[in-house]
Amino acid sequence: MTLDELPLGTPARIMSVDWDALVPEEAQRLRALGIDEGARVSLAYRGVFLTRDPLAVEIGRMTVALRRAHARAMTVNRVEESIPA
């Protein structure tokens, strides 16, 4: 599934990013923010208008606003969180 399809609050790991689908400057900015293959993310918010932009993505202790087109370029897998005993 792509990042824009991830249910709100569900932890996931970015498995791949179609960097060719993004403008090089935008791809560089995303990498500088730590949004790259292997990063753990969670979708915190979807916009309320027709395009559902922007998306708020939690990565580490940061919350980053992304366009839906950027999130669509990222393939993610859900991560099962272990609950400490």
TIPA-846845 format. One record per atom (N, C-alpha, C, O, CB): y, z, x. Coordinates in pm, whole numbers, plus 50000, padded with zeros to 5 digits. Glycine has a CB too. Layout:
N
YZX...
***
This chain:
85
498835000050085500005000050000501245000050090501185004450205500005012349903502334995150037503574995350113504345008150082504085014749982504424982850082505275011450168506025023950155506765024850022506885035649965507005025450270507275013749971508005014249845507095017149725507595020749618508745001149823505775015549740504815018249633504265032549637503595036849544503675008449641504545039749744504025053249762504585062549655505785062649630504365058449902503715070549590504225080149491505145090449558504945094249673503055087349421506145094849486507085104749539506355117249586505435122049520508135108549433506765122349702506225134849755504855133749821504325143849867506145144549647504275121949825502955120149884503085117750035503745108250077502205108249816502465126150117502535123850261501715111450300500645108950244502025136150339502235104050395501555091850440501855089450588502765095450645501985079550355501075080550645501305076350784501565061350783500875053850714500075079950876502565057050858502865042750869501795036350957501625039951074504305040350928501075026850899499995020250971500475007551042500015004451152498855016750875501395000350979501924988251042503294985250983503624989350872500964976151023504074977951061505394973551017505514958751048505234954451160506554981851086505934950950951506154936650971507574935051026508514932250951505964928550837507704936751157509024936351220509684922851204510914921951201508914939751368508884912151193509454898651177510144896851042510974887951027508354888151192509814905350944510454904450812511824911050811512564909850713509564910950706512174917950918513444925250926514394918651024513974912151120513204939950967515674920250999516694915651094516534924051222516354936151212518154916951033516594917851340516364925251465517194938051479516694948251528516644916251581518464937551439519304949551450518804960751358518844972451395520774946051416518344956951239517804966951146516504972751199516274984851188517584960751007515654964351255514394969151313514674978851427513994989151439513544957151363515644975751510516004984551621516504998051570516175008451626517064977851710517304997851465517825010351407516695018851351516675031051371518855007351297515755012651281514615019951225513775026251335513345037751323513755010751139513525018751441512755024351553513495036051618512875045951657512475013551659514815034951630515605045851689515535058451604515655069551656517075041551705515325056851474515195068351384513765073851382513505083851316515615064551243512855067451454511475072151458510585066051352509455070451333511445086851444511075056051283510285049451179509535038051246510075027251269511185044351060508265040751277507435031351351505975034351319505675044151251507705032151504505065026051367503645028351345503255042451392503665046951499502805017751419502465049251310501985062651343502845073951290502405085451290501875063951490504045071151246504945081751197504475086751060504025078950976506405076551188504595099851040504285105850909505555105650825506615109750871503745120450924505415100750703506555099450613506195104250473505015105950440507055084950610507215106350394507045109850254508235103950180509365104650228506945125350234507985098350064509055092649983509645103749897508945109649815508535080849896510935106449916511575117649847512355113349722512545121449631512515124749942512795100849717513675096649608513665081549596513595074449696515115101749630513745076749473513955062549445515235061149367515525069449281512745056249368516005050849395517225048349320516925046149172515785043149135517955036149377517925047749090517715047048945518105033548884517845031148766518485057948878518715024948962519145012148907518005002048913516925005148963520355006748984518234990348863517224980048848516434977448977515214976048973517874967248803517104976649089516424973749216515724985849275514964984549370517414968349316515964997649219515375010349266515795013549410515075020449481513845009749257516945008449451517515011249583518525022349571519125023749464518154998649645518765030249671517985031149794516775040249776516625046849672518865036349909515945040549877514825049849884515165060349987515715057150093513475042549918514855072849959515035083450058513665086650115512755090450042515705096249994513535085250246512265087350314512425099450406513335100050488511835074750393511505108850392511495120450482510595117250600509445113150583511015133450408511135119150719510375117250841510715129050931511855130450975510695103450910509735137250957510005149651029510945158250946510695160650828510615146751168512025162951008513005171050936514195162850887515165168450837513495182351025514105149650902515195140750860514885134450725513725132650688515435129850964515925131150654515815122650536516675110350562517865111450590516265130250405516045098650552516695086050586516725077250462515715076050392515965078950703517855071050434517965061650323517555047750372518055042850474519405061450265516655041450298516175028050332516365018850213516335023050098514705028350375516545006350243516504996250138515054993850100514154995450183517204982950183514844990149978513484987349930512834976050012511634976350038513494983749780513614966150051513094954950130512544959850264511554954550313514194944450153513174969950323512684975550449511374982950426510424981450502513734985050512511334990950319510124998550288508944989250255507794992450284510375008050170509244977750197508194968050164507554962150289506434957150283508764956950078508234962650402507704957250527506764967150596506194963950700508844953550620506604979250539505794989750602504554992750521504624995950403506615002550620503404991650587502134994950523501805009450559501865013450675500984985250569501445017350456501155031550477499795035150419499285028350330502255040350415499225045950472498015052050417498345066350384499015073250460496815051150516497865070950269498055085050232497375094050333496345090550391497505087750089497965105750354497425115650446497065127950366497905133150292498435119050561495845132550379495435144950314495955156550397495615157850515493885145650297496765164950338497305176450409496285187750402495755190750295498675180950351496025193850516495105205150517495885217750482496985220150533494395206650656495295225750395495925238150351495355249550434494145251650433495705240750197496215256950507495705267750591495055278550506495525281750397496835273850675493965284050557493235294550484493875308050499493385317850443491795295350532
***
